Amino acid sequence: MSSSEVQVAALYRFARFDDPTALRAPLENVCQDVRGTILLAPEGINGTIAGSEAAIARVIDHIRALPGCADLEVKYSTAPKMPFYRTKIRLKREIVTMGQPDIDPLQDTGHYVAPRDWNALITDPDTVVIDTRNDYEVSIGSFPGAIDPKTQSFGEFPQWFRENRASVIAGKTKVAMFCTGGIRCEKSTAFLKAEGIDQVYHLQGGILKYLEDVPATESLWRGECFVFDQRVAVGPGLIVGTHSICHACRLPLNAVDRASPLYVQGVSCAACHGTRNDRERAGFAERQRQAELAQARGDAHFGARPMPEQPDFTDTETNER
């Protein structure tokens, strides 16, 4: 990591927290030198933070000292500038919102598959591959042949599977699922096992770990991976990608999208053009003007809208990994 880069740490851990509220203030104290969002819930912790290596290390050490978090896994990457505007420690009912209270990832999940072994699994003709992310994430990158549930939130996944189970499985003996950082698959694989499917597998560490560990020459990934911060997307080696975000509808935009005559930076894109009234468009335009003025001064502009909701994060600004 160069001296001009910012370290980014994506993390989650399912654990038993009897009193998440009591964990909040100490965590806020140790997070004073980082930015990002961390979710606390009775089922564990989930978040993405950014800062210096030393500041990140202090936070990680603190989290690993929490009950059940000693084996916390962290996915590190870098950003050319701070990808978050502020720090938030939020109390939630779930660290990744699926809305299935009987599903407990600490009791039963699918089989973990290391990134280096993933290609062999998903190219096996007996395997059906499911992308558990939301439609706007899938739209900018996925594994070839993966089924897209076309969900807008992770909470829609159980109903989608129950309604499409026969056509999804279609005689296959194995189900392989993946998501951004692994957290959604902890619950989705547990859900499928509760539905009576035994041979369920998921990509350990998610797409982020795959892009980090698997060389581009061997990678089956196509496109970029959406992330829930101001980087918008990353590619092989976790290098910042080419997508930007529409600050009106918050969908990711590629170069073709930005070349559309309906795209106005900070105001609209082809997907949302015509869906806003004059007052809303004027508000977006003023926000964009203020953001540009802040950038010229070298200041952060806190009026920008948050990233799309995380699926798992159904609170988004945290990672929906």
TABELGI-V189472 format. One record per pair of residues at least 4 apart in sequence whose ideal C-beta (glycine too) atoms are under 6 Angstrom apart, sorted by the first residue. I is the first residue (numbers start at 1). J is the second residue. If there is no record, write none. Layout:
i=(I,I)
j=(J,J)
This chain:
i=(1,1,5,6,6,6,7,7,7,8,8,8,9,9,9,9,10,10,10,10,10,11,12,12,13,13,13,13,14,14,14,14,15,15,15,16,17,20,20,20,23,23,24,27,28,30,30,30,31,31,33,33,34,34,34,34,35,35,35,36,36,36,36,37,37,37,37,38,38,39,39,39,39,39,39,40,40,41,41,41,43,44,46,46,47,48,50,50,50,51,51,60,63,63,64,64,64,75,75,77,79,79,83,83,83,84,85,85,96,96,96,97,97,98,98,98,99,100,103,103,103,105,105,105,105,108,108,109,109,109,110,110,110,110,111,112,113,113,113,113,113,114,115,115,115,115,118,119,121,121,122,122,122,122,126,126,126,127,127,128,128,129,129,130,130,131,131,131,131,132,132,132,132,133,133,133,134,134,134,135,136,137,138,138,140,140,140,140,140,140,141,141,141,142,143,149,151,151,151,153,153,154,154,154,156,157,158,161,164,173,174,175,175,176,177,177,177,178,179,179,179,180,180,180,181,181,181,182,182,182,183,183,184,184,185,185,189,189,192,192,193,205,206,207,209,210,211,211,212,214,214,216,224,224,224,225,226,226,227,227,228,228,228,228,228,231,232,232,232,232,233,233,234,234,235,235,243,243,244,246,246,246,247,247,248,248,248,249,249,250,251,253,253,253,257,258,260,262,262,263,264,266,266,267,267,267,268,268,276,276,287,290,291,294,294,306,307,308,309,309,310,310,310,311,312,313,313,313)
j=(5,78,78,50,79,82,53,56,78,50,77,79,49,56,74,76,48,75,181,319,321,74,46,183,44,45,69,72,43,44,105,106,44,68,69,68,42,40,41,91,27,40,89,89,89,58,59,62,59,87,51,55,49,51,55,59,50,84,87,48,49,50,84,47,88,317,318,47,89,46,47,90,92,95,318,45,91,92,94,95,95,95,95,318,318,319,82,83,84,55,56,74,69,72,69,70,72,208,209,238,83,231,229,230,231,229,300,302,183,184,312,155,314,154,155,187,155,158,187,190,191,109,186,187,190,190,193,186,189,190,189,200,201,202,201,204,117,118,121,201,203,204,209,210,213,214,203,220,127,176,127,129,143,176,172,173,174,174,176,172,175,146,176,147,177,138,142,146,148,177,179,184,188,137,138,179,151,152,311,150,251,226,142,148,223,224,226,233,243,252,223,224,225,146,220,160,156,157,160,311,314,184,311,312,160,188,191,165,168,199,199,197,200,201,185,188,202,203,184,185,206,206,207,321,206,208,321,205,206,321,312,321,188,312,189,202,200,202,197,200,200,209,321,225,213,214,236,238,238,218,219,236,233,235,241,234,233,252,231,234,307,310,316,319,320,240,243,244,245,252,241,243,238,241,239,241,252,254,253,251,253,269,266,305,268,272,284,271,272,308,271,257,258,269,269,263,270,270,273,269,268,284,288,281,284,285,272,273,280,281,303,303,301,299,301,317,316,316,314,316,316,318,320,320,320,318,319,320)
